[in-house]
Amino acid sequence: MAGPSGALAEAWPDGPDTMGREIAEGPDAVAATLVDVDASRTRITELLADARRIILLGTGASLAVSRIAAPIWRRASPGGVEVLVRQSTEAALGNLDGLQFNSTDAVVAISQSGSSPETLSAARLARRTGASVLALTADPDSALASSATLSVPLASGREAGAATKSAMASLAALLGVAGSLRCDEAEISELRDGLVGVIAAWGEASGPGRRLAGARHPWMLGFGAAEGIAAAASLLWHEKVVRSATAATPSEFRHGLIEAVRRDDVVVLFAMPGGDAAEARYLGRLRAELGALEVDLVELRSMAGDAGRAALELLLRIQQLARAAVLAAGTYRDEFAILRHVVKPADDLLA
C-alpha cells in the first residue's frame, strides 16, 4: 500500500483491498440468504412453533450479530416467546452463564464455517437435551449443519479476514427467520439496492475514517440493537484496524468508562430508528457531556423506518468506516497475525 493517506485515497468502493471487495459482496450475500430463508420458511415455522424459548448461539462476530438481532426479534413478537443470547463457549464449558438447554428450546446456532468447536459443542449439547437446533452456516456439509435439526445456508461464501459479508448474511438470516425482514422478491430487491447505495457512498466514510485512524482510543456506544452493532464494531476494530476499541451502552460509558476518555479519543454513537423522547433526552445529555470534555463524536444512524433494514445498514456502514480507518492508519492486512497461528481451535478441549 502506498501510505496511510494514499491507501485511502486510492481505494475504490470494492477494492483493490480484499476487505473492500468482501464488503461490496455483502448486499448480494444478504439477498441470496433471504431467498434461502424464504425457501425454508415452512420448516422454520414448524421448528419454532412450540418453542418456549429461542436461544441465539454463537461466538465472535456470530455472537455480536445475535446481540443485534435479539432486541429486534423481541419487538417483532411482543408478549411471545422469550429470546435469549448465549455465548457458545459458556454453554459448552458447563453452563458457565447459569443457564441450561431445555427440551422446549429452539436453538439458533450461527457459524460461518460450521466448524466452530465451541458452537458445535454447544449445539450438540442442546440436541442431547431434546432441543431443536436451527443451524445458520455457509457450509451445508459442515459438522454443525449435519448435527442440526434444520440447516439454512448463509450465502456468504469464503472470507479472507474478519467477518464482513458473513456478518451481514448472518444478521439477515436471523432477522428473516424472526420475520423482521420480509423475504418476497420485491422487498429483497429493494433492500439489496439500498445496501448497494451504502457501498456506493464509500467516500462518506473517508473523513470519519481519518478521524478514527488518528484517535488514541475509539469508544463504540449504543442501546438495544445498537449495542450489538457497537460490539460488532469493536470486534472489527481489533481484527482489522488492529487497535483497541471499547463497546458499551451510553449508560455504561457515562457511569465509569468516561473517566478514561481523553480529548484525542473519538466516541462513535449508533442510533436505531424508533427511539422515544426519553432516549433522545438521555443521548442529548451524553452529547453535552462530551462537548464539555471536548471529545470528538461521530454519530451513525439510519433513516430507514424499519428496524431490520436499519440494523443491516448500520452494520454495513461501520464496516465501511473500519475499512476507511485501517487504510488511513496504514495497518491494513488481509489475514490474521495471531488468530489461525497462535490461537488454536479448541476441538481437543470440548466434548
DRENDO-1510 file (C-alpha; in Angstrom, 1 decimal, always signed):
<recs>
REC; n; res; u; v; w
REC; 1; MET; +0.0; +0.0; +0.0 .
REC; 2; ALA; +1.2; +3.5; -0.8 .
REC; 3; GLY; +1.0; +5.0; +2.6 .
REC; 4; PRO; -1.7; +6.0; +5.1 .
REC; 5; SER; -3.4; +8.8; +3.2 .
REC; 6; GLY; -2.5; +7.3; -0.2 .
REC; 7; ALA; -4.0; +3.9; +0.6 .
REC; 8; LEU; -7.3; +5.5; +1.5 .
REC; 9; ALA; -7.3; +7.9; -1.5 .
REC; 10; GLU; -6.6; +5.0; -3.9 .
REC; 11; ALA; -9.3; +2.7; -2.5 .
REC; 12; TRP; -12.5; +2.1; -4.6 .
REC; 13; PRO; -15.9; +1.1; -3.2 .
REC; 14; ASP; -15.0; -2.5; -4.0 .
REC; 15; GLY; -11.2; -2.7; -3.7 .
REC; 16; PRO; -8.4; -3.0; -4.5 .
REC; 17; ASP; -8.1; -4.5; -1.0 .
REC; 18; THR; -9.8; -7.8; -0.2 .
REC; 19; MET; -11.8; -6.2; +2.7 .
REC; 20; GLY; -13.3; -3.7; +0.2 .
REC; 21; ARG; -14.2; -6.5; -2.2 .
REC; 22; GLU; -15.8; -8.6; +0.5 .
REC; 23; ILE; -17.8; -5.7; +2.0 .
REC; 24; ALA; -19.1; -4.9; -1.5 .
REC; 25; GLU; -20.3; -8.5; -1.8 .
REC; 26; GLY; -22.4; -8.1; +1.3 .
REC; 27; PRO; -25.6; -6.8; -0.4 .
REC; 28; ASP; -25.7; -9.9; -2.7 .
REC; 29; ALA; -25.0; -12.2; +0.3 .
REC; 30; VAL; -27.9; -10.6; +2.2 .
REC; 31; ALA; -30.3; -11.0; -0.8 .
REC; 32; ALA; -29.3; -14.6; -1.5 .
REC; 33; THR; -29.5; -15.6; +2.1 .
REC; 34; LEU; -33.1; -14.2; +2.4 .
REC; 35; VAL; -34.1; -16.2; -0.6 .
REC; 36; ASP; -32.8; -19.3; +1.2 .
REC; 37; VAL; -34.6; -18.4; +4.4 .
REC; 38; ASP; -37.9; -18.0; +2.4 .
REC; 39; ALA; -37.4; -21.4; +0.7 .
REC; 40; SER; -37.2; -23.0; +4.2 .
REC; 41; ARG; -40.0; -20.9; +5.7 .
REC; 42; THR; -42.4; -23.8; +6.3 .
REC; 43; ARG; -39.8; -25.9; +8.1 .
REC; 44; ILE; -38.5; -22.9; +10.1 .
REC; 45; THR; -42.0; -22.1; +11.3 .
REC; 46; GLU; -42.6; -25.8; +12.3 .
REC; 47; LEU; -39.3; -25.8; +14.2 .
REC; 48; LEU; -40.1; -22.6; +16.2 .
REC; 49; ALA; -43.8; -23.2; +16.7 .
REC; 50; ASP; -43.7; -25.0; +20.0 .
REC; 51; ALA; -40.6; -23.4; +21.5 .
REC; 52; ARG; -40.9; -21.7; +24.9 .
REC; 53; ARG; -37.5; -20.1; +24.4 .
REC; 54; ILE; -35.5; -19.2; +21.4 .
REC; 55; ILE; -31.8; -19.1; +22.1 .
REC; 56; LEU; -29.4; -17.4; +19.7 .
REC; 57; LEU; -26.0; -19.1; +20.0 .
REC; 58; GLY; -22.6; -18.0; +18.7 .
REC; 59; THR; -19.1; -16.7; +19.3 .
REC; 60; GLY; -17.1; -13.8; +17.9 .
REC; 61; ALA; -18.9; -12.0; +15.1 .
REC; 62; SER; -21.8; -14.5; +15.3 .
REC; 63; LEU; -22.4; -13.5; +18.9 .
REC; 64; ALA; -22.3; -9.8; +18.0 .
REC; 65; VAL; -24.9; -10.2; +15.3 .
REC; 66; SER; -27.1; -12.3; +17.7 .
REC; 67; ARG; -27.0; -9.3; +20.1 .
REC; 68; ILE; -28.1; -7.0; +17.2 .
REC; 69; ALA; -31.0; -9.3; +16.3 .
REC; 70; ALA; -32.3; -10.2; +19.7 .
REC; 71; PRO; -33.9; -6.9; +20.6 .
REC; 72; ILE; -35.5; -6.6; +17.1 .
REC; 73; TRP; -36.8; -10.2; +17.4 .
REC; 74; ARG; -38.3; -9.5; +20.8 .
REC; 75; ARG; -40.1; -6.4; +19.5 .
REC; 76; ALA; -41.4; -8.3; +16.5 .
REC; 77; SER; -43.2; -10.8; +18.8 .
REC; 78; PRO; -44.2; -8.8; +21.9 .
REC; 79; GLY; -45.6; -11.0; +24.7 .
REC; 80; GLY; -44.5; -14.0; +22.8 .
REC; 81; VAL; -41.6; -16.5; +23.2 .
REC; 82; GLU; -38.6; -15.5; +25.2 .
REC; 83; VAL; -35.5; -14.7; +23.1 .
REC; 84; LEU; -32.1; -15.2; +24.8 .
REC; 85; VAL; -28.5; -14.8; +23.6 .
REC; 86; ARG; -25.9; -17.3; +24.8 .
REC; 87; GLN; -22.1; -17.4; +24.2 .
REC; 88; SER; -21.3; -20.8; +22.7 .
REC; 89; THR; -18.3; -21.3; +24.9 .
REC; 90; GLU; -20.1; -20.6; +28.2 .
REC; 91; ALA; -22.7; -23.2; +27.2 .
REC; 92; ALA; -20.1; -25.7; +26.0 .
REC; 93; LEU; -17.9; -25.4; +29.1 .
REC; 94; GLY; -20.7; -26.4; +31.5 .
REC; 95; ASN; -23.3; -23.7; +31.6 .
REC; 96; LEU; -21.0; -21.1; +33.0 .
REC; 97; ASP; -23.7; -18.5; +32.4 .
REC; 98; GLY; -26.0; -20.3; +34.8 .
REC; 99; LEU; -28.4; -21.3; +32.0 .
REC; 100; GLN; -29.3; -24.7; +30.7 .
REC; 101; PHE; -30.8; -26.0; +27.5 .
REC; 102; ASN; -34.3; -27.5; +27.8 .
REC; 103; SER; -36.2; -29.8; +25.5 .
REC; 104; THR; -38.7; -27.0; +24.8 .
REC; 105; ASP; -35.9; -24.7; +23.5 .
REC; 106; ALA; -35.3; -23.8; +19.9 .
REC; 107; VAL; -31.6; -23.0; +19.4 .
REC; 108; VAL; -30.4; -21.0; +16.5 .
REC; 109; ALA; -26.7; -21.7; +16.1 .
REC; 110; ILE; -24.7; -19.4; +13.9 .
REC; 111; SER; -21.3; -20.2; +12.4 .
REC; 112; GLN; -19.9; -19.1; +9.1 .
REC; 113; SER; -17.7; -22.1; +8.7 .
REC; 114; GLY; -20.0; -24.5; +10.5 .
REC; 115; SER; -16.9; -25.9; +12.3 .
REC; 116; SER; -16.5; -23.5; +15.3 .
REC; 117; PRO; -15.7; -26.0; +18.1 .
REC; 118; GLU; -17.5; -24.0; +20.7 .
REC; 119; THR; -20.7; -23.6; +18.8 .
REC; 120; LEU; -20.7; -27.1; +17.5 .
REC; 121; SER; -20.2; -28.5; +21.0 .
REC; 122; ALA; -23.0; -26.3; +22.4 .
REC; 123; ALA; -25.3; -27.2; +19.6 .
REC; 124; ARG; -24.7; -30.9; +20.2 .
REC; 125; LEU; -25.3; -30.4; +23.9 .
REC; 126; ALA; -28.6; -28.7; +23.0 .
REC; 127; ARG; -29.7; -31.7; +20.8 .
REC; 128; ARG; -28.8; -34.1; +23.6 .
REC; 129; THR; -31.3; -32.3; +25.9 .
REC; 130; GLY; -34.0; -32.6; +23.3 .
REC; 131; ALA; -33.9; -29.0; +22.0 .
REC; 132; SER; -34.4; -28.3; +18.3 .
REC; 133; VAL; -31.4; -26.7; +16.6 .
REC; 134; LEU; -31.5; -24.5; +13.5 .
REC; 135; ALA; -28.0; -24.0; +12.0 .
REC; 136; LEU; -27.1; -20.9; +10.0 .
REC; 137; THR; -23.9; -21.7; +8.2 .
REC; 138; ALA; -22.2; -21.1; +4.8 .
REC; 139; ASP; -21.2; -24.7; +4.6 .
REC; 140; PRO; -24.2; -27.1; +4.2 .
REC; 141; ASP; -21.8; -30.1; +4.5 .
REC; 142; SER; -20.3; -28.9; +7.8 .
REC; 143; ALA; -20.5; -30.7; +11.1 .
REC; 144; LEU; -22.8; -28.1; +12.5 .
REC; 145; ALA; -25.3; -28.4; +9.6 .
REC; 146; SER; -25.1; -32.2; +9.9 .
REC; 147; SER; -25.9; -32.2; +13.7 .
REC; 148; ALA; -28.8; -29.7; +13.5 .
REC; 149; THR; -32.5; -30.4; +13.2 .
REC; 150; LEU; -32.6; -28.0; +10.2 .
REC; 151; SER; -29.9; -26.0; +8.4 .
REC; 152; VAL; -30.4; -22.8; +6.4 .
REC; 153; PRO; -27.4; -21.7; +4.2 .
REC; 154; LEU; -25.7; -18.4; +4.5 .
REC; 155; ALA; -24.8; -17.2; +1.0 .
REC; 156; SER; -21.6; -15.5; +2.1 .
REC; 157; GLY; -19.0; -18.0; +0.8 .
REC; 158; ARG; -15.4; -17.8; +1.8 .
REC; 159; GLU; -13.8; -14.8; +3.6 .
REC; 160; ALA; -10.1; -13.8; +3.7 .
REC; 161; GLY; -10.2; -12.0; +7.0 .
REC; 162; ALA; -12.6; -10.6; +9.6 .
REC; 163; ALA; -16.4; -11.2; +9.2 .
REC; 164; THR; -17.9; -8.6; +6.9 .
REC; 165; LYS; -20.2; -10.2; +4.3 .
REC; 166; SER; -20.7; -13.2; +6.6 .
REC; 167; ALA; -21.9; -10.9; +9.4 .
REC; 168; MET; -24.3; -9.2; +7.0 .
REC; 169; ALA; -25.6; -12.6; +5.8 .
REC; 170; SER; -25.9; -13.9; +9.4 .
REC; 171; LEU; -27.8; -10.9; +10.6 .
REC; 172; ALA; -30.1; -11.0; +7.5 .
REC; 173; ALA; -30.8; -14.7; +8.2 .
REC; 174; LEU; -31.6; -14.0; +11.9 .
REC; 175; LEU; -34.0; -11.2; +11.0 .
REC; 176; GLY; -35.5; -13.2; +8.2 .
REC; 177; VAL; -36.2; -16.1; +10.5 .
REC; 178; ALA; -37.7; -13.7; +13.1 .
REC; 179; GLY; -40.0; -12.2; +10.5 .
REC; 180; SER; -38.4; -8.8; +10.9 .
REC; 181; LEU; -37.4; -8.8; +7.3 .
REC; 182; ARG; -39.9; -9.7; +4.5 .
REC; 183; CYS; -38.5; -12.2; +2.1 .
REC; 184; ASP; -40.6; -11.6; -1.0 .
REC; 185; GLU; -38.7; -10.8; -4.2 .
REC; 186; ALA; -39.7; -7.1; -4.3 .
REC; 187; GLU; -38.7; -6.5; -0.7 .
REC; 188; ILE; -35.4; -8.3; -1.1 .
REC; 189; SER; -34.5; -6.3; -4.3 .
REC; 190; GLU; -35.3; -3.0; -2.6 .
REC; 191; LEU; -33.2; -4.0; +0.5 .
REC; 192; ARG; -30.3; -5.0; -1.7 .
REC; 193; ASP; -30.4; -1.8; -3.7 .
REC; 194; GLY; -30.4; +0.3; -0.5 .
REC; 195; LEU; -27.3; -1.6; +0.7 .
REC; 196; VAL; -25.6; -1.2; -2.7 .
REC; 197; GLY; -26.2; +2.6; -2.2 .
REC; 198; VAL; -24.3; +2.5; +1.1 .
REC; 199; ILE; -21.4; +0.8; -0.8 .
REC; 200; ALA; -21.5; +3.4; -3.5 .
REC; 201; ALA; -21.3; +6.2; -0.9 .
REC; 202; TRP; -17.9; +4.9; +0.2 .
REC; 203; GLY; -16.4; +8.4; +0.1 .
REC; 204; GLU; -18.6; +9.5; +3.0 .
REC; 205; ALA; -16.5; +7.2; +5.3 .
REC; 206; SER; -13.2; +8.8; +4.5 .
REC; 207; GLY; -13.5; +11.9; +6.8 .
REC; 208; PRO; -14.7; +10.0; +9.9 .
REC; 209; GLY; -12.3; +7.2; +9.0 .
REC; 210; ARG; -9.3; +9.6; +9.2 .
REC; 211; ARG; -10.5; +11.0; +12.5 .
REC; 212; LEU; -10.8; +7.4; +13.9 .
REC; 213; ALA; -7.4; +6.4; +12.5 .
REC; 214; GLY; -5.8; +9.2; +14.4 .
REC; 215; ALA; -7.8; +8.6; +17.6 .
REC; 216; ARG; -6.0; +7.5; +20.8 .
REC; 217; HIS; -9.0; +5.2; +21.6 .
REC; 218; PRO; -12.4; +4.8; +19.9 .
REC; 219; TRP; -15.5; +4.2; +22.1 .
REC; 220; MET; -18.4; +2.4; +20.4 .
REC; 221; LEU; -21.8; +3.1; +22.1 .
REC; 222; GLY; -25.4; +2.1; +21.5 .
REC; 223; PHE; -28.6; +1.0; +23.2 .
REC; 224; GLY; -30.6; -2.2; +22.3 .
REC; 225; ALA; -29.8; -3.5; +18.9 .
REC; 226; ALA; -27.3; -0.6; +18.5 .
REC; 227; GLU; -25.3; -2.1; +21.4 .
REC; 228; GLY; -24.8; -5.2; +19.3 .
REC; 229; ILE; -23.6; -3.1; +16.5 .
REC; 230; ALA; -21.2; -1.4; +18.8 .
REC; 231; ALA; -19.9; -4.9; +19.8 .
REC; 232; ALA; -19.5; -5.8; +16.2 .
REC; 233; ALA; -17.7; -2.6; +15.6 .
REC; 234; SER; -15.3; -3.2; +18.5 .
REC; 235; LEU; -14.5; -6.7; +17.2 .
REC; 236; LEU; -13.9; -5.5; +13.7 .
REC; 237; TRP; -11.6; -2.7; +15.1 .
REC; 238; HIS; -9.4; -5.2; +16.9 .
REC; 239; GLU; -9.3; -7.6; +14.0 .
REC; 240; LYS; -8.8; -5.2; +11.1 .
REC; 241; VAL; -7.7; -1.8; +12.4 .
REC; 242; VAL; -5.5; -3.8; +14.9 .
REC; 243; ARG; -6.2; -1.2; +17.6 .
REC; 244; SER; -8.2; -1.4; +20.8 .
REC; 245; ALA; -11.7; -0.1; +21.0 .
REC; 246; THR; -14.3; -0.3; +23.7 .
REC; 247; ALA; -18.0; -1.2; +23.2 .
REC; 248; ALA; -20.6; -0.2; +25.8 .
REC; 249; THR; -24.1; +1.2; +26.2 .
REC; 250; PRO; -24.2; +5.0; +26.7 .
REC; 251; SER; -25.2; +4.4; +30.3 .
REC; 252; GLU; -22.2; +2.1; +31.0 .
REC; 253; PHE; -20.0; +4.7; +29.4 .
REC; 254; ARG; -21.3; +7.6; +31.5 .
REC; 255; HIS; -21.1; +5.6; +34.7 .
REC; 256; GLY; -17.4; +5.0; +34.9 .
REC; 257; LEU; -15.8; +4.5; +31.5 .
REC; 258; ILE; -16.0; +8.2; +30.8 .
REC; 259; GLU; -13.2; +8.7; +33.3 .
REC; 260; ALA; -10.8; +7.2; +30.9 .
REC; 261; VAL; -11.8; +9.4; +27.9 .
REC; 262; ARG; -9.3; +11.9; +26.6 .
REC; 263; ARG; -9.5; +14.8; +24.1 .
REC; 264; ASP; -7.8; +12.8; +21.4 .
REC; 265; ASP; -10.3; +9.9; +21.6 .
REC; 266; VAL; -13.4; +9.5; +19.4 .
REC; 267; VAL; -16.8; +8.4; +20.5 .
REC; 268; VAL; -18.9; +6.6; +17.9 .
REC; 269; LEU; -22.7; +6.6; +18.8 .
REC; 270; PHE; -25.0; +4.3; +17.0 .
REC; 271; ALA; -28.7; +5.0; +16.9 .
REC; 272; MET; -31.6; +2.9; +15.7 .
REC; 273; PRO; -34.9; +4.4; +14.5 .
REC; 274; GLY; -37.9; +4.5; +16.7 .
REC; 275; GLY; -36.3; +5.7; +19.9 .
REC; 276; ASP; -38.6; +7.6; +22.2 .
REC; 277; ALA; -38.3; +11.0; +23.8 .
REC; 278; ALA; -36.7; +9.6; +26.9 .
REC; 279; GLU; -33.9; +8.1; +24.9 .
REC; 280; ALA; -33.4; +11.3; +22.9 .
REC; 281; ARG; -33.1; +13.3; +26.2 .
REC; 282; TYR; -30.6; +10.8; +27.5 .
REC; 283; LEU; -28.4; +10.9; +24.4 .
REC; 284; GLY; -28.7; +14.7; +24.4 .
REC; 285; ARG; -27.2; +14.7; +27.9 .
REC; 286; LEU; -24.3; +12.5; +26.7 .
REC; 287; ARG; -23.6; +14.8; +23.7 .
REC; 288; ALA; -23.4; +17.8; +26.1 .
REC; 289; GLU; -21.0; +16.0; +28.4 .
REC; 290; LEU; -18.8; +15.0; +25.5 .
REC; 291; GLY; -18.9; +18.6; +24.3 .
REC; 292; ALA; -17.8; +19.8; +27.7 .
REC; 293; LEU; -14.9; +17.4; +27.6 .
REC; 294; GLU; -14.1; +18.4; +24.0 .
REC; 295; VAL; -14.2; +14.8; +22.8 .
REC; 296; ASP; -14.9; +14.2; +19.1 .
REC; 297; LEU; -18.3; +12.5; +18.4 .
REC; 298; VAL; -19.2; +10.5; +15.3 .
REC; 299; GLU; -22.9; +9.6; +15.0 .
REC; 300; LEU; -24.2; +6.8; +12.8 .
REC; 301; ARG; -27.9; +6.5; +12.4 .
REC; 302; SER; -30.1; +5.0; +9.7 .
REC; 303; MET; -33.1; +6.9; +8.1 .
REC; 304; ALA; -34.8; +3.5; +7.5 .
REC; 305; GLY; -38.1; +3.3; +9.4 .
REC; 306; ASP; -37.8; -0.5; +9.6 .
REC; 307; ALA; -35.6; -1.8; +12.4 .
REC; 308; GLY; -34.3; -4.8; +10.3 .
REC; 309; ARG; -33.2; -2.6; +7.4 .
REC; 310; ALA; -31.7; -0.1; +9.7 .
REC; 311; ALA; -29.6; -2.7; +11.6 .
REC; 312; LEU; -28.2; -4.0; +8.3 .
REC; 313; GLU; -27.4; -0.6; +7.1 .
REC; 314; LEU; -25.6; +0.4; +10.3 .
REC; 315; LEU; -23.6; -2.8; +10.3 .
REC; 316; LEU; -22.6; -2.1; +6.7 .
REC; 317; ARG; -21.7; +1.5; +7.5 .
REC; 318; ILE; -19.4; +0.5; +10.4 .
REC; 319; GLN; -17.7; -2.0; +8.1 .
REC; 320; GLN; -17.1; +0.9; +5.7 .
REC; 321; LEU; -15.8; +3.1; +8.5 .
REC; 322; ALA; -13.4; +0.4; +9.8 .
REC; 323; ARG; -12.1; -0.1; +6.3 .
REC; 324; ALA; -11.5; +3.7; +5.9 .
REC; 325; ALA; -9.8; +3.8; +9.3 .
REC; 326; VAL; -7.5; +0.9; +8.6 .
REC; 327; LEU; -6.5; +2.3; +5.2 .
REC; 328; ALA; -5.9; +5.7; +6.7 .
REC; 329; ALA; -3.9; +4.3; +9.6 .
REC; 330; GLY; -1.7; +2.1; +7.2 .
REC; 331; THR; -2.3; -1.0; +9.3 .
REC; 332; TYR; -4.3; -3.0; +6.7 .
REC; 333; ARG; -3.6; -6.7; +6.2 .
REC; 334; ASP; -5.8; -9.5; +4.8 .
REC; 335; GLU; -5.2; -12.3; +7.1 .
REC; 336; PHE; -4.7; -12.6; +10.9 .
REC; 337; ALA; -1.3; -12.5; +12.6 .
REC; 338; ILE; -2.4; -14.3; +15.8 .
REC; 339; LEU; -5.7; -16.0; +15.0 .
REC; 340; ARG; -5.0; -19.1; +13.0 .
REC; 341; HIS; -1.3; -19.1; +14.0 .
REC; 342; VAL; -1.1; -18.7; +17.8 .
REC; 343; VAL; -4.8; -19.2; +18.8 .
REC; 344; LYS; -5.6; -22.8; +18.1 .
REC; 345; PRO; -9.0; -24.4; +17.7 .
REC; 346; ALA; -10.5; -25.8; +20.9 .
REC; 347; ASP; -11.6; -29.1; +19.4 .
REC; 348; ASP; -9.4; -31.0; +21.9 .
REC; 349; LEU; -10.8; -29.0; +24.9 .
REC; 350; LEU; -14.5; -29.7; +24.3 .
REC; 351; ALA; -16.6; -32.8; +24.3 .
</recs>
